[in-house]
């Protein structure tokens, strides 16, 4: 995201960007709470979750080094019905929301970049909803793994099956079965909360079209983003 800004704006923002650690499970904002900051993940991945009244949750999108956490701040509101939780620990930049809101109104490059990113994020949300309704759980798991890998350095994720089940909004037993299928096929190795992808090309062949739709839309709208 930040790499797509003009140099003058990068220079303007640099003193206001605080490098912070984002540990696994950290809640960056809760549903319906005012947002004081926005976050630009660098090596971390943030999950946007919708939480029901009974405590059940499902992931609606993930944000990595391509994006920003806190789009509600420049889309006309200070709150959102979703929760933002760190899915993969790492680093990110934190910035106070008033600067972003002011520069969104003042500088067209900021506005255009943020709106392009928002369109890509909406595509990911819509495709996630379609995928969860129409595709098998192992296809959903492949999509989720590939989207996560696109936002990480390396091929390993630290994630328990229980957390994956919460992200996908399914029972843990279903994730266990899906992960076992992928492991038997030689696509991943799973042990003690660590998932290592052994055959990315195989995951891409096994997943549904939803992953490619999202990947192409991000590439079209944010062509200069750097993929890890």
Helices and strands as residue ranges (DSSP letters): G 2-4, H 7-14, E 18-22, E 27-29, E 37-41, E 45-51, E 57-63, G 71-73, E 83-88, E 90-96, H 97-106, H 108-134, H 137-149, E 156-158, H 161-168, H 172-184, E 188-191, E 194-197, H 200-206, H 209-221
